[in-house]
Amino acid sequence: MPELIRSIAARLRSIVGNRRRSPRLTARLPLTVSIAVRQKAATGARRAPALGGHTRDLSATGLALILPSILIGEEHLTGEGRTLLITLELPAGPIQIQAVPARYERLEEEATEKLYLVGVRFTGMSAEDWTLFEEYLKTLK
């Protein structure tokens, strides 16, 4: 049932209009995504197993990811309170992004395999990675 609701919401969004403030730019870039796992010790976050995919589009505030699953092991990528760790392969080199999932839907485009669109909103990136990302966005405009 949640998949049906998400699908209906996506279709309504396309009919009613796009409320996004940052323009989306089409780009297909390879990436890996994992779920940040908090440890109780003062060692910070560690990486869980990663899932490979690619971008569908990107903006200054987030990405649309195409992934073969919304699960890594038994963990949902789109669970509430999740922080995702994304390594995005830009032409100038890889960058690290922290993001939270904003929405997801199963794509019906590929009949032979399951694919999911996962929209994420940035929550963190180093200054160096942000500079590389901004430079790449300029090349798409």
C-alpha positions in Angstrom: 0.0 0.0 0.0 2.8 2.5 0.8 4.2 2.0 -2.8 0.7 2.9 -4.2 0.5 6.1 -2.1 4.0 7.1 -3.2 3.2 6.5 -6.8 0.0 8.5 -6.6 1.9 11.4 -4.9 4.6 11.4 -7.6 1.9 11.6 -10.4 0.1 14.4 -8.6 3.4 16.3 -8.2 3.8 16.1 -12.0 0.3 17.3 -12.6 0.1 20.0 -10.0 3.5 21.4 -10.5 7.0 21.4 -9.3 7.6 23.3 -6.0 11.3 22.8 -6.0 13.4 25.9 -5.4 16.6 24.6 -6.9 16.5 23.6 -10.6 17.1 20.0 -11.3 19.8 19.2 -13.9 19.9 15.9 -15.6 23.2 13.9 -15.1 24.0 10.3 -14.8 26.9 9.8 -12.4 28.0 6.6 -10.6 27.6 6.5 -6.9 27.6 4.3 -3.8 25.3 4.8 -0.9 25.4 3.4 2.6 23.6 4.0 5.9 25.5 5.9 8.6 25.5 3.7 11.7 26.1 5.4 15.0 28.3 3.7 17.4 28.0 4.1 21.2 31.7 4.8 21.6 33.1 8.2 20.8 34.5 6.9 17.5 31.6 8.5 15.5 29.8 6.9 12.6 31.0 3.8 10.7 29.9 2.8 7.2 27.6 -0.1 6.6 27.7 -2.2 3.4 27.3 0.0 0.3 24.9 -0.2 -2.6 25.8 1.0 -6.1 23.7 3.1 -8.4 23.7 6.3 -10.4 22.1 9.7 -10.4 19.1 10.7 -12.5 19.3 14.4 -11.7 20.9 16.7 -9.2 20.6 20.2 -7.8 22.3 22.5 -5.3 20.2 20.9 -2.5 19.9 17.2 -3.4 20.0 14.3 -5.7 17.7 11.8 -7.4 19.3 8.4 -7.1 18.5 5.3 -9.2 19.1 2.2 -7.0 18.4 -1.5 -7.5 17.0 -1.8 -4.0 15.9 0.3 -1.0 17.5 -2.2 1.3 21.0 -2.8 2.4 21.0 -6.1 4.2 17.9 -5.8 6.4 18.1 -2.0 6.7 15.8 0.4 4.8 17.6 3.3 3.1 14.4 5.4 3.4 13.7 4.7 7.1 12.8 7.7 9.3 15.8 9.4 10.9 18.3 7.8 8.4 21.5 9.5 7.4 22.9 8.3 4.1 26.6 8.5 3.2 27.0 8.9 -0.6 30.2 8.8 -2.6 29.4 10.6 -5.9 31.9 10.1 -8.8 32.3 13.5 -10.4 34.5 13.9 -13.5 37.0 15.8 -11.2 37.0 13.0 -8.6 34.8 11.4 -5.9 33.1 13.5 -3.3 31.4 12.5 0.0 27.9 13.7 0.8 25.7 13.2 3.9 22.0 13.3 3.0 18.6 12.3 4.3 16.0 10.5 2.2 13.1 12.8 1.2 11.0 10.3 -0.9 11.2 7.1 -2.9 9.2 5.2 -5.5 9.5 2.1 -7.4 10.1 2.7 -11.1 8.0 0.9 -13.6 10.2 1.8 -16.5 12.4 -1.4 -16.3 10.3 -4.5 -16.6 13.3 -6.9 -16.3 14.6 -5.5 -13.0 13.4 -3.6 -10.0 14.7 -0.1 -9.8 13.9 2.6 -7.2 14.1 6.4 -7.4 15.3 7.8 -4.1 15.3 11.6 -3.6 17.7 12.8 -1.0 18.4 16.2 0.5 21.9 17.3 1.4 22.8 17.6 5.1 26.5 17.8 4.9 29.5 18.1 2.7 33.1 19.3 3.2 34.0 22.7 1.8 36.4 21.1 -0.8 33.7 18.6 -2.0 31.1 21.5 -2.1 33.4 23.5 -4.4 33.9 20.5 -6.7 30.1 19.9 -6.8 29.3 23.6 -7.5 31.9 23.6 -10.4 30.3 20.5 -11.8 26.8 22.1 -11.6 28.1 25.1 -13.6 29.1 22.7 -16.4 25.6 21.4 -16.7 23.8 24.8 -17.0 
